[in-house]
Amino acid sequence: MGPFILFIQELLLLYSIALLGYILRKRNILPPGSEKVLTALILNVTLPALILFGMDVPFSMENVKQFGWLSLMSSFVLITSSIIASKTVKKLKPQPSQKNALEGIMIFGNQGFLGIAVCFLLFGKEGIFYATLFNFVYLLMIWTYAIYLFARVSKTIPWKNVFFNSGVLATMFGFILMILPGTLPTVLSNTLEMTGKPTVPLSMLLIGVLLGTIPLHQLTSLLINRHLWLASFYKLILFPLLLVPFVLFSLPFHLFAVAVLVAGMPSAPTISMYAEKYGEDASYAAAGVALSTFFSCLTIPALYSLLLVISALA
């Protein structure tokens, strides 16, 4: 249980940083607009550096095989969860201004920020590598299907955003590094590592700041919404468990664990940003993010303990 206790301690540290971000925003120590600055810094600087650092590994056919498995699992859980979420939302019949947000927070998790942070805490550079490979399909989905959810009446999808955003570009360059012989010079690798590591605390600070932008009375009224509770159950428990059958393929523990844990991340703050951009109920989406983020401090350790049990039995 040593690794598990250490993981719980590190996870509590992460959520403490999120709480700090919430307090700083509520007290206006971090002023309005801070979330935009933090998002820009993480998306355009620290996260791409962390991705490149994690994918700076010597070429091997084993890495190509791992990419295949992780892409397969990512595609499977995203497509299956999209189908389940779509059917569920039709049955629930939420308010029109909340329908697309509800579907989005069921499907898309905080995989780029919190997901990579958790994998880095657990598995170090190998965790970043696996999480980045697993997130490749996710990046394409959240920049296409997620936008489609909110712009269904639009005749065009901004394809430029799909292929020319920092996360996708960093992943593409990372693949180039992965297939090339050798690795980057030590100085450059150390620079990427030093620049990328702040992604972990900054991403948690951002989550706290985003939650701090919602008035408390509005947040509490939304948090009792039964649809959001169901969405959190789907996102944190049901959908990551869809990957459990893949254990039958005798995959390496770290690879399988990264896929399940990343699939079980809380809802992505990006969905509330999309809701605001397309004139829907952004507060409702943000409340869903808040609820799933709160419960993830229980479900992520639960998923990890389940993975340890599965590993012991395998």
Secondary structure, 3 states (H helix, E strand, C coil): CHHHHHHHHHHHHHHHHHHHHHHHHHCCCCCCCHHHHHHHHHHHHHHHHHHHHHCCCCCCHHHHHHHHHHHHHHHHHHHHHHHHHHHHHHHHCCCHHHHHHHHHHHHCECHHHHHHHHHHHHHHHHHHHHHHHHHHHHHHHHCCHHHHHHCCCCCCCCHHHHHCCHHHHHHHHHHHHHHCCCCCCHHHHHHHHHHHCCHHHHHHHHHHHHHHCCCHHHHHHHCCCHHHHHHHHHHHHHHHHCCHHHHHHCCCHHHHHHHHHHHCCCECHHHHHHHHHCCCCHHHHHHHHHHHHHHHHHHHHHHHHHHHHHHHHC
